[in-house]
Amino acid sequence: MGFEVAKNFVHVKKDLIMIHDLHINFTATPSSGAFPLTSTFTPQLPDLVTQVLLNFGDGETSSLFNPTHRYEMPGMYTVQLTAFVSENSSTEVKTNYININVKHRFSRNNYTVTTKNGF
């Protein structure tokens, strides 16, 4: 038994748009502490993600999947992760997620002074 296919029966579509519902998240360890603070970022991403862009909130970015970043100044930092699949993307923003405070310990002439947040 054979099949015949009409000449114009099969249609091939180019540039088909596929939309993926991307559920992304990330954590930073640690997310607070005294400066300078080094945090490791761990994204939770679907396997189909091909590229990421992590904005650390201090002017620095990374396209690594598990980056480590050093914060040099005290302050609150909003971190943004964007994940890409083909031509689609999804972004997760965590406002004031990184909290870097000032904590110094000075010793001089047998006196020790500890300051926190500039006081």
ABEGO torsion letter per residue (X at the ends): XBBBBBAAABBBBBGBBBBBBBBBBBBBOBABEBOBBBBBBBBBBBAABABBBBBAGAGBBBABABBBBBBABBEBBBBBBBBBBEABBBBBBBBGABBBBBBBBBBBGGBBBBBBGGX
